[in-house]
């Protein structure tokens, strides 16, 4: 079997992965106002879907919307100030872009690792290693 035959065979046997947006369905943030606090009701569902540390996601959200926040005993994120669902959703989209999807293949099959003191995104699908801004 020559190279071309092997390549054709490999391409035929490779499963179609499909669109990454279909593989990663991040729940829309459910936010409500409680006095001067915005409560992100389904925060725990979101971090579970993303397979990321809740504290890391919360820190990013704080920086994106410019406020302080904490996670309450129910797993909800409580952001100081009034923020619309759109604002929280945009910040979450930025998080997914930076820390979840692979910059090379666009798939969400990644994990965060420390490499020589730098936080990097390692893709388990294509093997790419991408530094983050954090």
Protein Blocks (a to p, Z undefined) as FASTA:
>chain_A
ZZklmmmmmmmmpccebjfklmmccdddddddehjaccdfklmmmmmmnopafklmmmmm
mmmnopaddddfkopacdedjddfklmmmmmmmmmmmmmmcfklopabbcdddeehiacd
ddfknopacddfZZ
